């Protein structure tokens, strides 16, 4: 488990070397040079004691897209991304990223609890440097890459401050920057805004969109907020109650970028209503 967490923090493959991908700034769909295949999940099984969460799940998720994962409480949303990222062991099954294993894919993960994810004894800037340092990148190259990342996203944080002196939104921003500094092929976000106030949540939604539009990185977001799930995604993966299956994959055909105003657009309202109907059918057991 510790080895898996370290890999997710550093963004490094568990074994082997993944090909370098371009990070050309471009609006969705994905930037040129990124993998265009799929994340192929086959025969996924997971139980906790007598509770069967997944039992033979087969699923194909397109790479180079932003996918939100939404479903009833306890259906295994976080469990799903924890398993396909390699953070949690599967009881059975396999995951391939465009034909490659998890260990051959650069993966980064932004945890829900940012306060525990950051190293409190390191300054914000050192937290961001940390994955590159672990990967053995020379100091000068690290500094160049971090400086470029901070400039691209117009970061207005005292990066020389320690995490405990920063606000919640600022700490989560540092967590996200640390995840991006390795140029991951897949970015996992596990309810990254759940501990933030509403104003900061709106700000962070805009920041995540900027990241996706600049990098074209395959992004999987677990969310408990349906409005957020629809606003940020190319597709919303709706899950059933346990044993969990796919209820529906809903394509979100809204223009980018999507400010808070999009939530009152008739098409947004229709898409959200459809997702809500599917959700309630599952919750009520119809």
N, C-alpha and C positions, 0 to 999 in steps of 0.2 A: 504493500500500500504506500509506504513512504517513497519508494522508488517511482511509483506512478505519479504521486503528487509532485515530486521533483521534476519529472519530465513535463508535466503540464505547466509548471511555473516557468521552466526554461524554454518550453516550446520545442524541445529536442526530440527526435525520433528515439524510440527505445533501443533500436538497433538499425544498422544500415544508414544510408545517407539519402535523403530526399532531394530531388532535383530543385535547383533554385528557380523560383517563379518570379515573373515580373510583377511590379507593384505600380504599374502605370495608372494614374488617376483617370477614372472614367466612370460615367454613371452606369447603373445596372442596365442590362445584364453584365456579368462578370468581366473584369478587365482582361485584356488579351494576355495569354501566357498562363492563365490559371487552368487547372484541370476542369474539363467540361463533362466528365463522366458522371458516375453516381456513387453514392454510398450504398453498397449492397448489404443488407442485413438479412441473414438466413437462419431460420430455425432457432431464433432467440428464446431462451428459457431462463426464468429467474423466479425463485421462491424464497420466502422468508418464513421459516417454520412451516406451518400448514397453509400459509397464504400463497397462492399461485398468482404472481403478478403478470408474467409473460409465459406463454406456453406455445412455442413453435411459431413465433412472429416472423413473417417475411415482409420486408419493406425496402423500397428503393427511394432514396432521397437524392435529388439532383444537386451536383456540386456547382459552386459559383452562384448560389442563390441564398436568400435570407429566408429561413424557415422558422416559424414560431410553433412551439409545441404547447397545446392547450387541452385540458380534459378535466374530468371530475377529480375531487380530492382523493388522494391515495391511489390513483390509477398508475403511478410510476413514471411521471414526466421526468423528474430528476434522475430516477433510476435508469431510464433509457439513455440519456446523454452520458451518464456516468459509465455505463457499460460500453457504449460505442466509442467513447474517448479513451478507454482503457483504464479508467480510474477504479472501476468496480468489476470484479470477475463475473462472467456469465456462468450459469449452470450448464448451458449448452448453447451452441450456435456459433456463427462467424460473422465478421464484419470486414468488408474490403472497400477501400477508397480508390475508385477507378482502377480496380484490380490489384491494389497494393494493400498490405497489411497496416494495422494501426502503427506498428513499429517503424514503418517506412514512410510515415506521413507526419509532417510538422503540425502539431496540435497545440493550441493554447486554450486556457480555461479561466473564466472570470467567475469567482465564487460569490455566493450570495452574501456571506459575512465578510465584508472587506476588512473589518477591524482585525480579524484573525488571519486573514490572508497576507497582509503586509507585515514586514519585519519591523517591529517598533524601534529596534536599536539602530536601524539604518535610516538615513535621510531619504526623502522622497526620490531624489535623483539617484541615490544608490540602490533603492528598490528597483527602479527602472533599469539600471545597469546590470542588476544581478543575473538575469538569464544569460546575457552575453558574456559575462565574466565566467559563469559556470561552463559555457561552451568553449571557453579558451580564446575568445576574440581579443586581439591586442587592444590596449587601452586607447590608442589614438583612433582606431576604427570604431570602438565602442562609442567614444565621445562624438564622432562624426554622425553615427547612426542615430544616437539619442537626440542630438541637436537638430537633425533633420526631422525627426518624428515630432518633437516639440514645436518646431516651426510650422509643420504641415497642419497641425490641429490648433494652432494659436492658443497654446496652453497659458493661462494666466493664473498660475499657482506659484507660491514660493517653494520652488523645488529643492531648496536647501533646508526646508523645515522638516521636522520629524513628523511621522504620520499622526501621532496623538494630538498635535497642535492644529491639524487641519480639520475642516468640516467633513461630514459624511460624504457629501458629493465630491469634494476634492480628493478624499481618500479613494473613493471608487474610481475616479478619473485616473489616479496613479495606478490602480490595479489594472485598468483597461490598457493604459499605455505600456505597462510591463508585459501584458499579454501580446501586444502588437509589435513590440520591438524586435521580436525574432522573425517577423514576416510570416506568420503561420498560414498554412493552407486551409485550416479549419479552425474557427473560433467558436467556443462554446460559452454561452452565457446562462447561468442558472439564477433566474429571478434577480438580476443585478441591481434593480431599483427598489426592491421591496422594503428596504430600511430607510429610504429617503423620503423627505417631505414632497408635497405635490409640485411645488415650484421647481425643486431640483430634479424631480422625475422628468418633467417636461424638458428641462435643459439637457438632461442626459439622453433622452430619446433623440433629440436633435443631433447630439454628438455621435451617437451610434450610427445614425443615418449617414453622417459625414464620413465616418470611417468606412462604411460599406460602399458608399459611392466613390470614394477615393481608391479603395484597394480591390474591390470585387471579391473579397475573401468569403468563402463559404461560411455562413453564420447560422448557428442553431441556438435559438432563444427559448428557454423555458419561462413561461409567464403565467401568473394567476390572474392577470388583468386582460380581459378579452379585447377591450379597446386598444390596449398597447399591442397585443398580439396581432391584431389586424393592421394597425397603423404602420408597424415596422416591417412587415413581412412581404415577400413575394408570394408565399404560400403559408397557410395555417394548417398544421397537422392536428386534426381533432381525434382524440383517443376515447375509447370506451371505458366502462367500468371493468374491474378485474374479473377474470383474466383478460388482460388488456389487448385490444385489437385496434385497428385503424377504423374509425367511424367514417372519416372523409378527409381528403386533402383538398382544401379550398384555395383556388388561385385568387390572388388579390390584384386585380387589374386597375390599380390607382397610379397616377403619375407621381414621380419623385421630383424633388423632396416633398415630404409630407409634414407640414406644420400641424399645430393643434387645430387649425381651422378645418383641416380635411375631415375631422370627426363629425362635422355637421353636413358634409356633402351627401346628397341623396344616395350615391353609389356606395359610399362608406356605410351609411345606415343600413342599406339593403344587405351588404356583405356581413356586417356585424349581426343583423337579425337572423340571417341564415345560419351562421355559426352558433348563435345562441339557441336556435331551435334544435340543432343537432345535439348540442350540449345538454339541454333540458330533457330531450328524449332519452339520453343515456342516464342522467341523474334519476329520472322517474322510472327507468327500467322498461320503457316502451319498446 
